[in-house]
Amino acid sequence: MKKTIVAGFVIFLLSASSVFANNIGDVNQNVLANFNKEFANAREVDWSIRTNLIKVTFRLNDQVYFAFYTKEGERVALARNILSNQLPLGLHNEIRESYNGYWISDLFEVDGKEENAYYITLENADSTITLRSSGLSGWITYKKSEKK
């Protein structure tokens, strides 16, 4: 079940559409309490609510983070955008060698309750590919689509 939740939050992170909770009263009190306890110094906090997850976008120590909570208030993952030079060397080298002709349109690191991973979205003129790290030196295809 945890992997399903993590997969759901990755899709949530990759999709641009969401319902924003401008009124903090729309957010469960357990989620608010856990977020405030864990990220007391967070600034610029924005809440997004989906059917199964609550996403909190915030700034902490000059870095933007995305925390994902269940409706019951349990944090299932913490993510942040990173630069390609922040990838582990093996992952960085595989992208350079195997995806020549693609550019990076999205790259983030996920710290989940059960696993940590990197997700990278690569594009060229014809297709978009999202890869998920498999350990520190390999990638697996998470999602692939052809451009129209």
C-alpha positions in Angstrom: 0.0 0.0 0.0 2.8 2.4 0.8 4.2 2.0 -2.7 0.8 2.8 -4.1 0.7 6.0 -2.1 4.2 6.9 -3.2 3.3 6.3 -6.8 0.3 8.4 -6.4 2.2 11.3 -4.9 4.8 11.1 -7.8 1.9 11.4 -10.3 0.6 14.3 -8.1 4.0 16.0 -8.2 4.3 15.5 -12.0 0.8 16.8 -12.8 0.2 20.5 -12.9 -3.5 20.4 -12.0 -4.6 20.4 -8.4 -7.1 22.0 -6.0 -5.5 24.6 -3.8 -6.7 25.1 -0.3 -6.4 28.8 0.1 -8.3 28.5 3.4 -6.1 26.6 5.8 -9.3 25.4 7.4 -9.7 23.0 4.5 -6.7 21.0 5.8 -7.0 18.3 8.4 -5.8 19.4 11.9 -3.6 16.3 12.2 -1.8 17.3 9.0 -1.4 20.8 10.2 -0.1 19.8 13.5 2.4 17.3 12.1 3.6 19.7 9.4 4.1 22.6 12.0 5.9 20.2 14.3 8.3 18.9 11.7 8.8 22.1 9.7 8.4 24.9 12.3 10.5 27.4 10.3 8.8 26.8 6.9 7.9 29.9 4.9 5.7 30.5 1.9 3.5 27.6 2.6 0.9 26.5 0.0 -1.5 23.6 0.4 -2.9 21.4 -2.4 -5.6 18.8 -1.7 -6.3 15.7 -3.8 -8.5 12.7 -3.1 -5.8 10.6 -1.4 -3.0 13.0 -0.6 -2.3 16.5 0.7 0.7 18.3 -0.8 2.4 21.1 1.0 4.8 23.3 -0.9 7.1 25.4 1.3 10.4 27.1 1.5 12.9 26.1 4.2 16.6 27.3 4.3 16.3 28.8 0.8 15.2 25.5 -0.7 11.7 24.7 -1.9 10.3 21.4 -0.6 7.1 19.4 -1.3 5.8 17.3 1.6 3.0 14.7 1.1 0.6 13.7 3.8 -2.2 11.2 4.0 -5.6 12.6 5.1 -4.8 11.1 8.6 -1.7 13.3 8.9 1.1 10.8 8.2 3.9 12.2 6.0 4.6 9.7 3.3 7.3 11.6 1.4 9.4 14.7 1.1 10.6 15.9 -2.3 12.8 18.7 -3.6 13.9 19.8 -7.1 17.6 19.3 -7.7 20.1 20.1 -10.4 21.6 17.3 -12.5 25.0 17.8 -10.9 23.4 16.9 -7.6 22.7 13.4 -8.8 24.9 10.5 -7.6 27.7 10.1 -10.1 26.5 6.7 -11.5 23.0 8.1 -12.2 24.4 11.3 -13.7 26.7 9.3 -16.0 24.0 7.0 -17.2 21.8 9.9 -18.2 24.7 11.5 -20.1 25.6 8.3 -21.9 22.2 6.8 -22.6 20.0 9.9 -23.3 22.1 12.0 -25.6 19.8 14.3 -27.5 17.4 14.7 -24.6 17.1 17.6 -22.3 16.0 17.6 -18.6 12.6 19.2 -18.0 12.1 18.0 -14.4 14.4 16.4 -11.8 13.6 15.8 -8.1 14.7 13.8 -5.2 12.2 11.9 -3.0 12.7 10.9 0.6 9.9 8.4 1.3 9.1 6.5 4.4 10.2 3.2 2.8 12.6 4.3 0.1 14.5 7.2 -1.4 14.6 7.8 -5.2 15.3 10.3 -7.9 12.9 11.0 -10.7 14.0 12.7 -14.0 11.9 13.7 -16.9 13.7 13.9 -20.2 12.4 15.2 -23.5 13.3 15.4 -27.1 11.3 16.6 -30.1 9.4 13.3 -30.3 8.9 11.9 -26.8 8.9 12.5 -23.0 10.3 9.9 -20.7 10.2 9.9 -16.9 12.7 7.6 -15.2 13.0 6.5 -11.6 16.3 5.6 -10.0 17.0 2.0 -9.2 19.6 2.2 -6.5 22.4 4.7 -7.0 23.6 3.7 -10.4 20.6 2.7 -12.6 17.3 4.0 -14.0 14.0 2.3 -14.8 11.3 3.8 -17.1 8.5 5.1 -15.0 6.4 6.7 -17.7 6.9 7.3 -21.5 4.8 9.2 -24.0 5.0 10.3 -27.6 4.5 14.0 -28.4 1.8 14.9 -30.8 
